Amino acid sequence: MSDALTPAPLATILVVDDAPQNLSLMSGLLEEQYSVKLAVSGARALKIIAANRVDLILLDIMMPDMDGYEVCSVLKANPDTRDIPVIFLSAMDAMEDEEKGLLAGAVDYITKPISPPILLARVRNQLALKDAADKLREQIQLVEQEKLRARELLGIVKQAADKLLEQNRLLKVRADELLRLLGVSYTTQGRLDQAWDQLRLCPHGDNLMVDLHALACEFERTREFDKAELVMRHMAVFDPKFRDLEQRLTQGESLSAATMVFGRARSPTENTGSLAGGAEKATLGRYQIDHELGQGAMGTVYLGMDPKIGRVVAIKTIALVTGSGTDELKESKERFFREAESAGRLTHPNIVAIYDVGEAHDLAYIAMEFLKGKDLAPYTTPDTLLALDKVLSIVERVAEALAYAHANGVVHRDIKPANIVYEAETNSVKVTDFGIACITNSAKADTDTVLGTPSYMSPEQVAGTEIDGRSDLYSLGVMLYQLASGHLPFHAESLARLMFAITNDTHTDIRTHNPDLPGCVATLVNKALAKAPEQRFQNGEQM
């Protein structure tokens, strides 16, 4: 009778970490439900295991005397301890580190900083699996009537294993998709060689073929026919009948001998209108092209002239959906001109003026005000910061421009230092590419590309949910943070980790990077970077 009333002994968990604060954190979380033992080194942990029953080990990888891999190897080599489940703890989140830990014999891997809910859930799951395995070994020895129970436990274990395999499969699918989207983003930005480096590594799929076709067309448009042919031959390995692939490959030699002007091939004997010079200047629509100014985030930018009124303009070319069907291309063009018209109606002293939009040579183009200043990107490092009063003045005028644009139903979607032009001589500030981000997104709606520059994106923009002007104000807060401190509020080694940090982590206090900043600037930044839109400034005038 007394035996029946005796409570089951608590599971014993050994926590091994050379950082006292981590030991204190995990001990406080676990000791209410489990018996907890602590060790500050690998050697001490092995002594505790030799003298005590241990049900689960939380093992830090990076320790000075014996690292976690060595301790785990010793445990797995000993028949008495090899069945004790080990969960690795590490501040490293690279996939190869996790794989190395699992190969060493660990059953799970938790990345620091430790999340209490995740820690408790993982511990419960692993203890449940260990208990199931122990019961399974006992049931094998029971009489025939216990076989049904043994099969049920095997089913539980198989279900857990299948779930783990499915999770691994989904992780790989997601990693492959992120790699493809990165390649698409590079194509959109005109960074074609980097796009090819990413897309060539992706597994075959319908979306990938569309993306590779678009990349090949971009190489042709920039007159890099050898690279276009390389991409198309890569595509032919998977599907030689894809769209017009056979025809393009057949024409490869003649295309390589031709000159490409705005995406159209001409023979060497024909006037090319090359931007490099010649008897006759190239034209785009009614505009005469003088020379290339550079590669923008959305396409190539040229210096041009409107011959009707003698006005100097900047002309930005933007590739619409390349290789799409007739209906898709028509819809993309309609979106492009609709959004461009909305952006063109914005008349504000701090917004670059859009004069005209059009289409020529398989390109859409926007003729806009030519600015003599330069963007703010050079002023975003600790050694190149502008004076704080200038920074606040610039941000104030950008906020006013955004208030005006939002009131007129236009959201920028890509506020960042590279899209703000500042001319020190006249102290003028202009927001550029207003509406172009939305335009390009409409034109490339079938690519699933995450729109915007990741480091400056709002949480709702990262999540792909509907956004409004408050998303622009969040991006402006990121820009203020960088211009005032020389650092971004979030930094990560991978795009996936960066997106997680933006949506879940709290940004580092700006005064950590620049202690001389007044408290009011920190308050301004903190409100602008609130995760929830309703907690931010509700409009540019408030900010």
Backbone hydrogen bonds, N-H to C=O, Kabsch-Sander energy under -0.5 kcal/mol:
donor,donor_aa,acceptor,acceptor_aa,energy
5,L,1,M,-1.0
6,T,2,S,-0.7
6,T,3,D,-0.8
13,I,11,A,-0.6
13,I,35,S,-3.1
14,L,56,L,-2.6
15,V,13,I,-0.6
15,V,37,K,-3.0
16,V,14,L,-0.5
16,V,58,L,-3.2
17,D,15,V,-0.5
17,D,39,A,-2.1
22,N,19,A,-0.7
23,L,19,A,-1.9
24,S,20,P,-2.6
25,L,21,Q,-2.1
26,M,22,N,-2.6
27,S,23,L,-2.4
28,G,24,S,-2.2
29,L,25,L,-1.5
30,L,26,M,-1.9
31,E,27,S,-2.5
33,Q,30,L,-1.7
34,Y,30,L,-2.2
35,S,11,A,-2.5
36,V,34,Y,-0.6
37,K,13,I,-2.6
39,A,15,V,-2.2
45,A,41,S,-1.8
46,L,42,G,-2.1
47,K,43,A,-1.6
48,I,44,R,-2.0
49,I,45,A,-2.4
50,A,46,L,-1.9
51,A,47,K,-1.2
52,N,48,I,-1.2
54,V,52,N,-0.5
55,D,12,T,-2.6
56,L,12,T,-1.4
57,I,85,P,-2.3
58,L,14,L,-2.8
59,L,57,I,-0.7
59,L,87,I,-2.6
60,D,16,V,-2.3
60,D,58,L,-0.5
61,I,89,L,-2.3
63,M,61,I,-1.0
68,G,61,I,-2.9
71,V,67,D,-2.0
72,C,68,G,-2.5
73,S,69,Y,-2.1
74,V,70,E,-2.1
75,L,71,V,-2.2
76,K,72,C,-2.5
77,A,73,S,-1.4
78,N,74,V,-0.7
78,N,75,L,-0.9
81,T,78,N,-1.5
82,R,78,N,-1.9
84,I,81,T,-1.7
87,I,57,I,-3.0
88,F,86,V,-0.6
88,F,108,D,-2.1
89,L,59,L,-2.5
90,S,110,I,-2.0
97,D,94,A,-0.5
98,E,94,A,-1.8
99,E,95,M,-2.5
100,K,96,E,-2.3
101,G,97,D,-2.1
102,L,98,E,-2.2
103,L,99,E,-2.4
104,A,100,K,-1.6
105,G,102,L,-1.1
106,A,101,G,-1.9
107,V,86,V,-2.7
108,D,86,V,-1.0
110,I,88,F,-3.0
112,K,90,S,-3.3
119,L,115,S,-2.7
120,L,116,P,-2.7
121,A,117,P,-2.3
122,R,118,I,-2.8
123,V,119,L,-2.5
124,R,120,L,-2.5
125,N,121,A,-2.5
126,Q,122,R,-2.7
127,L,123,V,-2.6
128,A,124,R,-2.3
129,L,125,N,-2.4
130,K,126,Q,-2.6
131,D,127,L,-2.6
132,A,128,A,-2.4
133,A,129,L,-2.5
134,D,130,K,-2.5
135,K,131,D,-2.6
136,L,132,A,-2.2
137,R,133,A,-2.1
138,E,134,D,-1.8
139,Q,135,K,-2.7
140,I,136,L,-1.6
141,Q,137,R,-0.5
141,Q,138,E,-1.0
142,L,139,Q,-1.4
146,E,143,V,-2.2
147,K,144,E,-1.6
150,A,146,E,-1.8
151,R,147,K,-2.4
152,E,148,L,-1.8
153,L,149,R,-2.1
154,L,150,A,-2.3
155,G,151,R,-2.0
156,I,152,E,-1.8
157,V,153,L,-2.3
158,K,154,L,-2.7
159,Q,155,G,-2.5
160,A,156,I,-2.2
161,A,157,V,-2.5
162,D,158,K,-3.1
163,K,159,Q,-2.2
164,L,160,A,-2.1
165,L,161,A,-2.5
166,E,162,D,-2.5
167,Q,163,K,-2.4
168,N,164,L,-2.4
169,R,165,L,-2.4
170,L,166,E,-2.6
171,L,167,Q,-2.4
172,K,168,N,-2.1
173,V,169,R,-2.4
174,R,170,L,-2.6
175,A,171,L,-2.5
176,D,172,K,-2.6
177,E,173,V,-2.2
178,L,174,R,-2.6
179,L,175,A,-2.0
180,R,176,D,-2.1
181,L,177,E,-2.8
182,L,178,L,-2.1
183,G,179,L,-1.8
184,V,180,R,-2.3
185,S,181,L,-2.5
186,Y,182,L,-2.3
187,T,183,G,-2.2
188,T,184,V,-2.4
189,Q,185,S,-1.8
190,G,186,Y,-0.5
190,G,187,T,-1.3
191,R,186,Y,-2.3
192,L,190,G,-1.5
195,A,191,R,-1.9
196,W,192,L,-2.4
197,D,193,D,-2.0
198,Q,194,Q,-1.4
199,L,195,A,-2.9
200,R,196,W,-2.1
201,L,198,Q,-1.2
202,C,199,L,-1.2
209,M,205,G,-2.0
210,V,206,D,-1.8
211,D,207,N,-2.3
212,L,208,L,-3.0
213,H,209,M,-2.3
214,A,210,V,-2.1
215,L,211,D,-2.2
216,A,212,L,-2.7
217,C,213,H,-2.2
218,E,214,A,-1.9
219,F,215,L,-2.4
220,E,216,A,-2.2
221,R,217,C,-2.3
222,T,218,E,-1.8
223,R,220,E,-1.7
224,E,219,F,-2.9
225,F,223,R,-0.9
228,A,224,E,-2.0
229,E,225,F,-2.5
230,L,226,D,-1.8
231,V,227,K,-2.2
232,M,228,A,-2.3
233,R,229,E,-2.5
234,H,230,L,-1.7
235,M,231,V,-2.0
236,A,232,M,-2.2
237,V,233,R,-1.0
238,F,234,H,-0.6
238,F,235,M,-1.2
239,D,235,M,-2.5
242,F,239,D,-1.8
245,L,242,F,-2.8
248,R,244,D,-2.4
249,L,245,L,-2.5
250,T,246,E,-2.3
251,Q,247,Q,-1.8
252,G,249,L,-1.3
255,L,251,Q,-2.6
256,S,252,G,-2.2
257,A,253,E,-1.0
258,A,255,L,-1.4
259,T,266,R,-2.1
261,V,259,T,-0.5
261,V,264,R,-2.2
262,F,260,M,-0.5
263,G,221,R,-0.8
264,R,261,V,-1.5
266,R,259,T,-2.3
270,E,267,S,-1.5
277,G,274,S,-1.4
284,L,287,Y,-2.4
287,Y,284,L,-1.9
288,Q,305,M,-2.4
289,I,282,A,-3.1
290,D,288,Q,-0.5
290,D,303,L,-3.2
291,H,303,L,-1.0
293,L,301,V,-2.9
294,G,301,V,-1.6
296,G,294,G,-0.6
296,G,299,G,-3.1
301,V,294,G,-3.1
302,Y,315,I,-3.0
303,L,291,H,-2.9
304,G,302,Y,-0.5
304,G,313,V,-2.9
305,M,288,Q,-1.9
306,D,311,R,-2.8
309,I,306,D,-0.8
310,G,306,D,-1.8
311,R,306,D,-1.1
313,V,304,G,-2.3
314,A,368,M,-2.6
315,I,302,Y,-3.1
316,K,314,A,-0.6
316,K,366,I,-2.5
317,T,300,T,-2.7
317,T,315,I,-0.5
318,I,364,A,-3.1
319,A,298,M,-0.5
323,G,321,V,-0.5
324,S,321,V,-0.5
329,L,325,G,-2.7
330,K,326,T,-2.4
331,E,327,D,-2.4
332,S,328,E,-2.4
333,K,329,L,-2.3
334,E,330,K,-2.2
335,R,331,E,-2.2
336,F,332,S,-2.6
337,F,333,K,-2.5
338,R,334,E,-2.0
339,E,335,R,-2.9
340,A,336,F,-2.6
341,E,337,F,-2.0
342,S,338,R,-1.6
343,A,339,E,-2.4
344,G,340,A,-2.5
345,R,341,E,-0.9
345,R,342,S,-0.6
346,L,343,A,-1.5
347,T,345,R,-0.5
348,H,346,L,-0.5
351,I,348,H,-2.0
352,V,431,V,-2.3
355,Y,353,A,-0.6
355,Y,367,A,-2.5
356,D,367,A,-1.8
358,G,365,Y,-2.1
360,A,363,L,-2.6
363,L,360,A,-1.4
364,A,318,I,-2.1
365,Y,358,G,-2.5
366,I,316,K,-2.1
367,A,356,D,-2.8
368,M,314,A,-3.0
368,M,366,I,-0.6
369,E,353,A,-2.9
370,F,312,V,-0.6
371,L,369,E,-0.6
374,K,422,Y,-1.7
376,L,417,P,-2.1
376,L,420,I,-1.2
379,Y,376,L,-2.1
380,T,377,A,-1.2
384,T,381,T,-1.9
390,K,387,A,-0.6
391,V,387,A,-2.2
392,L,388,L,-2.8
393,S,389,D,-1.8
394,I,390,K,-2.7
395,V,391,V,-2.7
396,E,392,L,-2.3
397,R,393,S,-1.9
398,V,394,I,-2.2
399,A,395,V,-2.5
400,E,396,E,-1.9
401,A,397,R,-2.1
402,L,398,V,-2.5
403,A,399,A,-2.4
404,Y,400,E,-2.1
405,A,401,A,-2.5
406,H,402,L,-3.2
407,A,403,A,-1.9
408,N,404,Y,-0.9
408,N,405,A,-0.8
409,G,406,H,-1.8
410,V,405,A,-2.4
419,N,416,K,-1.9
420,I,417,P,-1.6
421,V,430,K,-2.9
422,Y,374,K,-2.9
423,E,428,S,-2.1
424,A,422,Y,-0.7
427,N,423,E,-1.3
428,S,423,E,-1.5
430,K,421,V,-2.3
431,V,350,N,-2.4
432,T,419,N,-3.0
432,T,430,K,-0.6
436,I,433,D,-0.9
437,A,433,D,-0.9
439,I,435,G,-2.4
440,T,436,I,-3.2
441,N,437,A,-2.0
442,S,438,C,-2.3
443,A,439,I,-2.3
444,K,440,T,-1.3
445,A,442,S,-1.0
447,T,444,K,-1.9
451,L,449,T,-0.6
456,Y,453,T,-2.2
457,M,453,T,-0.5
457,M,454,P,-1.4
462,V,458,S,-2.4
463,A,459,P,-2.2
464,G,460,E,-0.6
464,G,461,Q,-0.6
465,T,460,E,-1.9
471,S,468,D,-1.9
472,D,468,D,-0.7
473,L,469,G,-1.5
474,Y,470,R,-1.6
475,S,471,S,-2.1
476,L,472,D,-2.3
477,G,473,L,-1.9
478,V,474,Y,-2.0
479,M,475,S,-2.2
480,L,476,L,-2.6
481,Y,477,G,-2.4
482,Q,478,V,-2.2
483,L,479,M,-2.8
484,A,480,L,-2.0
485,S,481,Y,-1.3
486,G,482,Q,-2.8
487,H,481,Y,-0.5
498,L,494,S,-2.2
499,M,495,L,-2.5
500,F,496,A,-1.9
501,A,497,R,-2.6
502,I,498,L,-2.5
503,T,499,M,-1.6
504,N,500,F,-1.8
505,D,501,A,-1.7
508,T,489,P,-1.0
512,T,509,D,-2.1
513,H,509,D,-0.5
513,H,510,I,-1.0
514,N,510,I,-1.7
517,L,514,N,-1.8
521,V,518,P,-1.0
522,A,518,P,-1.3
523,T,519,G,-2.4
524,L,520,C,-2.2
525,V,521,V,-2.6
526,N,522,A,-2.7
527,K,523,T,-2.1
528,A,524,L,-2.0
529,L,525,V,-2.1
530,A,527,K,-1.2
535,Q,532,A,-1.8
536,R,533,P,-1.4
543,M,539,N,-1.6
